[in-house]
Amino acid sequence: MPYGQDAKLAIAFQNSRGTAASTSSLYSIPFLSESLTPQYPELLSQNMEGRFDEGEAYSGARQVAGTIVTEAQPITVGVILKALLGDPTSVTSTSHYTHTFTPRTSDFSPDEINNPVTAHKNLADGGQVPVYRDLVATRAEFNLRNGEFLTAGIDFLGGVVGTKVNSIALTAAVGKKWTWDVTSVELGGAATTDIDALTVTIDEQASPRWTLQTSKDPDRVKRDGRRQIRVNGTIKFTDQTEYDIFLAETTQELKVTMTGNVEIQSGYFDVFQIDIPSFKYLAYPVAFPDPAELVVSFEGKAEYHTGSASSVAFVLVNTQATF
């Protein structure tokens, strides 16, 4: 019987929909949890047939979907960002690379909003390795709380069950992570140490589509609405500065930078930066629920910034040349 602690998960980027990616291009994804599973709902007949029991059952519209959550590492963060945002703009140095990811301005193809991927899930001693192809990323979340690691989660939809393989050979991901105490936060261009926790979520507002054809699998993954970028967190109420910004409904830059403490080149470290040039509070409830120190659980969003031609930029410095 397999244990979760023995399981391995890896994904690879496909060239197009319909063909699983080669196992030679797999990225190992160490994970806290994952829920990538086939979803095979029944299609039940609703005809009145003189009985109280359910109608005849047929196989309905199926897909593979789920979420991967991981303690973020320099390489896996890049894989997550590429899956959701596409190829970065990269700058090469001697032995480190700077990748800048921004949200897509066009879909990957007429059928997918993002680059489809193939996932391999090694069940340890559970037998062959299930293969899920044509998975499309639709949502990602980055979570940072004091006293904890940076975590990242990504949602996939619209996948198809592929042909199992006997095994997968994985190169272990470099075990470097970002802890809360390597973080610097800027609001409106000024450093602040008042934020306790921060969550940044990008939702592409997309879903799978099925068409009239000789297959029960999804035909494409397309957008249902506009992209949403939400920022939630908790902040100490040291003065009324941020409260007044909320009341005025003005925007400001929010920049979060996490810098590792192990050199990857002389004077350079693994860095993950989230830069939101136009951040706006949506809710800033100043209330006293208990006798403790006043902490505000705020909600906010990233607005499109015309000067940056984007709403957010993710800058990643690591030892990976390309994704």
Secondary structure by P-SEA (a helix, b strand, c coil): ccccccbbbbbbbbccccccccccbbbbbbcccccbbbbbbbbcccccccccccccccccbbbbbbcccccccaaaaaaaaaaccccccccccccbbbbbbcccccccccccccbbbbbbbccccccbbbbbccccccbbbbbbcccccbbbbbbbccccccccccbbbbccccccccccccbbbbccccccccccbbbbbbbcbbbbbbccccccccccccccccbbbbbbbccccccaaaaaaaaabbbbbbbbbbbbcccccccccbbbbbbbcbbbbcccccccccccccccbbbbbbcccccccccbbbbbbcccccc
